Amino acid sequence: MSELEKLINLAKNAAEKIRKYRFVRVVSHNDADGLTSAGIMAQALLRADICFQLSIAGRLDEAVIEDINRSISRDELVIFCDMGSGQPELIGKVAADVIVLDHHQPVGQSPAKAVVNAHLVGIDGATDLSASGTCYLVARELAADNVDLAGLALAGAIGDKQLFHTANAFILEEALKTGVVSIRKGLKVGDGDLIDVLAYSTEPFLDITGYPEKVTEFLNQLRLSGKIENLSEEEVSRLANAVALKLVRQASPEAIEAVIGEVLLLNRELVRNVYDFISILNTCGKQKIYGLAISLCLKDQEIVSEALSFKSEYEKKLTLNVRENVEKIRKGENLWYVITADALSTGNLASTVVRYLHPELPFVCINESEGILKVSARGTRELVSKGLDLAFALREAASSVGGRGGGHNVASGATIPLGSAEEFLSIADRIIGDQLKKTKTKN
């Protein structure tokens, strides 16, 4: 039996269990992958006539468990999406049956009734299947008609910077075959006015990003204007080549590959360009306007223009905030880092730095927010191939200073107490150094 067949069997098992309940409590993460996961499960449960309540959480902690236990009865089901694999002790405290649909590295033995996770069958959940993809596999086992939710699954995967290998490739193939998605060649960016798209998007992050006058000059040299989606094939090629030249100087090879190529168009969603769709979800997640994100996934036509203008305003602020924080970056022995306060999106900042500015070492962003220090760390696939495991590094370093951490080998997060930044960085730097040195020694 192939890895994919084993994964589909796990999804079948979870779907069979879900059908037995009359009420489901769904709890999902607040990024694009978590929000599309929530959208998929909400649609699938609605179509199966199963009543549900949906909550979005920034992280799975004691407070989330307490909230669930206050409102759930023993004969009901709790489904965790995009969380739960790394916290078996918290799952065990839920006073009802639990199903975990996730793609993070599992830790210990889960007390859940069913776990669907790519890692359990030998597929890499960090790169080859997102949580939304996991939820989609379960949804299509609940009903064959749910194949139209594949666009949401693919948006979640792209939101998590995943590759279209193994399980993701299977979902993409199914979506293309059924016309749920189609492909356009060009720059992997949202639609809209060229100046706005290039000046106020952190993907790609160029030397002109954040400077509309520099973008105008760049476009004038290329004799390009208007909306990106209206460019001819030759104009798209001219723009892509000019952007690639800028990226070659500094960015990681995977960043160039991530920026130029095929743009996914979501034919069954209200916002067709996948990058605009993801950007709306990420904006809603950061601003805690979860209802707007779920409404978009549930195809509420009335919210589209509000969602798009909300996204544009936030992207502008985010780009300027990233540009400001990039000036404060410092170098440790085995990592780059920044210590900041009230950054709009630490994940976005971390991804931008490691993809476009300093791909040779992992990057750690420590942001003071809401009375704690929130950490986001990112690496590249090349660094992972050399031994980098940020999930381990952040878990160890965070627990050493009285915090918690975890995630993926290539992208991870933590929360640590105020005043512990320097000690945390020192421990993380040493662990990462050991990970990367091991490969050098082997070679």
N, C-alpha and C positions, 0 to 999 in steps of 0.2 A: 504493500500500500504506500502511495506517495505521501510526502509531507502535506501537500495540499488536501489530499483525500482525508488524511487524519484530522486536519483542521476543520474540514467541512463536517466530519463526524462529530467533533466537539460542538460545532454550531447547531447541528441537528439535535443533539442531546439537550442543549440549552433551550432550544425552541420548544421541544416536547415538554420540558419542565415549565416554561413560561405559560403555555396553554392551560395548565392546571389551575392557574390562579385567577381570581375575579378582580383583584386589585393589585397594582404594582406601584411601588415607589421608585422612581428613577432618579439617580444622583449622578451628575456628570461634571466634567472639568470645564473651566471657563475660557479655554483657548479655542482656536478654530476647529481643531480636531475634536475636542470635547463637545463643542456646541453642535457640530454636524452629527456627532454620535447621538446627542440628545434629540436632534431633529429626526434622525432615522428611527430611533426607538419610539418616539412620540407618534410618528406616522404609522409605523408597523402595529403599535398597540391600538391606535384608533381604528385601523382597518380590521383588526382582529376582535373588535368590540370588547377590549379589556380596559377597564377604568384605570387611570393612572394619575399620579401627581409627580410633577417634575421639578427638581431643584438643581441649581448650578452652584458649584463650590470652587473656590480658588485652590483648595487642597483638602485632602481627607485627614481630619483630625478628630479629637475627642468631642469637640463642639458639634461637628456634623453628626456623629454617632448619637449624641444626646438628643439632638433635634429629631433624628429619625425615630428613636425609641419613644419619644413623647407622643408620636402621632401614628405609630404602626401597631397592628395586632399580630399575634403569632401565626395566624393562618394567611398572612399576606406575604408578598415578595418584595425584596429590595434588589434593584439592579444597579450596580456601580459601573459606570462607563468611563474609560480613560483614567482609572484610578483603582486602587485596591489590591494590586498584585504585590506591592511591597510592604503592605501593612496587615499581615494575617492576624496580628493581635487585636487590631481595631475591628476587623471583619467579625472576629469571634465575639465581640461585645454587642453585635446587632441582635435585638430581641425578635428576630423573624428570619425566614429563609433568605439566603443571599445568592445572587449570581453575579460573577465578575466578568465583564467584557472589557479587556484591556490589552495593552501591548508593551507595558513596562516589564522589566526583568522580574520574574517572580522571586519572592524571598520566602523560604520556609514552606510549611505545609498549609495550604489554605483550608479554612473550615467551611468555605462556600459550598453550596449544593452543586454548583457547576462553575467551571472557569473556562472561558474561551480566550486563549492567549497564544499567539504565534510561537513564542519561545518554547512552549510545551511540546511542540512537534518538530522543533529544529529549524524553524523559520525565524529570521532576525526581525523582531518587532520594532527595533530602532530604525530600520531602513525599508523593510519589505511589507509591512502591514501596520496601518495605524489603528487607533481605537474605533474610528468611524468605519474603517474597512471590516473590523471584527464585528461591529454591530450590524453592518450590512449583510455579512454572511449569515448571521442569526436571522435577520429580517427576511431574507430570501428563503430561509427554511420555514418561516412562519407562513409565508404565502408567496407563490411564484410571481405574482403581480408586483411584488416589492422590488423587482429588478430596476424599476424607474428611480429608485433611491441611490443608484450607483454613483450618480453625479455628486451627491453629498459625501459619499465615501471617498471619492477621488479628491474632492476639495479638502477634506480633512488630511489626506495623505500629503498633498502639496503644501498645506499649511504647516505640516510637521517636517517639511523638507525631505520627504522620502523619495525612494527610487521606485521605478516601475519594474521590479523583479518579482518573481514567484507569485505570491498571493495578490499583490497590487497589480501585476501584469494580467492575472486572471480576471480581476474586476474590470480593468480597463478594456480588455478584449470583449468582455460581456457587454459593457456599456457602449462601445463602438458598434458592435454587431446589432444591438437593439436600437441604435440611434439616440440613446440617452445623452451621449456626448459626441462632439466632433472636434476636429483639430485644425488650427490655423498656424502657419509658420510665421516666425518673427521674434520680436523681443518679448520675453515673458513678463509683461507688465499689464496694468489695467488699461482700460480705454480712456479716451478724453484728449483734451488739448495737449499737444506735444510739450509745450513749455511747462505746464503744470505737472504732467506725468514725470518728466525728467528732473524737474527742480524739487518736487515734493514727494519723492518715493525713495525709500531706503533700499529698494531692490530694483536696479543695481545702485550701489553707493559709489558715485564717481567724484572726481575732483571738482565737478561743477554742481553736484547735488547741494541743494540749499541756497543756491545763488541764481535766481531767475535771469539776471543780466548776463551771466556767463553761459547759461543754457541758450539764451537767445542768440548770443554770438556763435556758439557751437552749431546751432541749427542754421543760422545764416550762411556759415561756411559750407554747410552741406546742401544748401538751397532747399530746405524742408520747412513746411509750416502746416498748420491745420490740425486735424484730429488724427491720432495714431491709427485708428481703425479704418480711416479712409485712404491711407497711403497705398500706392501701387506696389506690386511685388518688387520692382526695381528700387523704389524709395525705401521700402522696408530693409532690403539688402544693404543699401547705402548706410542707413542708420545703424543696423546691426554690426556692420564692419567697423564703423567709427567707434561704437561703444566697445567692441571687442579689443580694439587697439588701446583704448584707455585702460581696460581691465588687465591686459597682458602685463602691464608694467608692475602691478602690485598684487592683484587678487589671486586667490587660490584657483587651480585649474577647475575644481568643481563649481566655483562661483561662475566662471565663464559658461560652463556647460548648463548651469542653472538659469542663466539669464537669456541665453539665445537658443532658440529651438522651436518646440511646438507648444502653442498656447491652447489649453483645453477650453472648449466652449460647452457650457452646461445647457443643453437644449431643453431640459424640463424645469429649469429654475428661472426665477424672475430676473436675476442678474446673470447674464450669460458668461461674461468673461470671468474665469475662475479666480483671477488675481483680484478683481474688484470684489468678488463674493467673499474671498478669504479676508480681505482688508476690512470689509464691513464687520465680519464676525470678530476679528481681532480687536477692532475698535470697540465694539459692544462689550467684549470680554474685559478689556482694560478699564472701560468706563462703568462697568457693572450694570449695563443696560441689557440684561439678558433677554428680556421679553422681546425686544426688537430683533435680536438674533434668531430666536426661536420662531418668531412670526415670519421671518424671511425664509427659514427652512420649511415652514408650513405653508409657504406660498400665499401670504397675505399681501395682495397687490397694493393695498392702500399705504403701506409703509415704505415702498421702494424709494421714492424721491427723498423722503426724510432720511432714510438710511444712507443714501449716496452722498447727500450734502454733509451729513454728520461725519461720514468717513473722510471726505475731502478736507474738512476743517481739522480733524484729528491728525491726518497724515502730514499736514503742513506743520502743525505744532511738533509732531513726533520727529520729523526730519530735522527741524531746527534744534530740538532737544538733543538728538543724537550728535549733530554737528558740534554742539557746545560741549558735550561730554567727551567726545573724541579728543578734544584738546587736553583733557586731564589724564589721559592714559599713562600708566607707568609700567616698567618692566621688572619682573622678579627674575629668579634664575631660570625657572622652567615654565613661566606663564607671563602673560600680560594681564594687567588688572586696572580697574578704576574703582575708587571709593567715592560715592556720590550720594545725593539726597533727593527724594521725590522725582526720580527719573520717570518719564512717562511709561517706558517699557524696557525693562532690563533685558528681557529675552531678545527683543529686536536690536537693542544696542550690542549685546553680546554676539548675535549672529552677524551683524554688520561688520564688526571689528574682525572677527575670525575669517570671514569670507573675503572681505575686500581690502583690509588694511594690514593685518598681521597673521597670515595663515600658518606661519612656521611654528607657532606655539598656541596652546589653548588660551582662551580669554575668560577672565572671571570679573563679573560686575557685582559690586556690593552696594546696595541701595538702602538708605535709611528711609523707612516708610511705616507709618502707623505704629511707631514705638518699638519696632524691631528692625533687624537687618535682613533684607531679602537678597539672596544670592542667585545669580544666573550664570552658568558656565557653558561654554560651547567649544567644541573642537572641530576637526575636519575628519573625513573618512580616512584620509592618509595618516593622520596622527593615531587614529584608532588602530589602523593596520600595524602601527609601530608599538602598540601596547597600551595606548591611552584608554582609561576607563574612568570617566568623570563621575559616574554613578557611585563607584566605590570610593573615589577620592573625596567627593563631597559628603558622602555618608560618614566616612571616618573622621574627616576634619570637623564636620558639624557636631558630631557626637562628642568629640574631644573638648569642645567649648560649650557644651550644654544645649546644642541645637539639634535639628533633624535635617537630613538631606537624602537625595537619591534621584533616580531618573534613568537616563540611558547612558551608554558609554560615550556617546558623541554630544549629548546635551543633557544637562542636569541642573537641579536647583536645590536650594537649602534655605532654611531660616535659622538665624543665629542671634544670640542676645546682643544688645547694644554694648559697645566697648570691646567686642571680641574680634573685630575685623582683622587686626594685624596678626594675632595668634592663629586665627583660622587660615589666613593666607599663607603663613609660614608653614603650617602643617600640610595644607593642600599642595603647596609648591614642592615640598619634600616628597610627598606620595607620588605626584605626577612625575617628578624627576626620576624616582625609582622605577616607575612603569616604563618610561621612555628609555632609560639606561639598560633595562633588561634586554630589550631588542637589540640595542647596539652591541651588548656583550655577546648575544647569540650570533650576531653577524661577524 
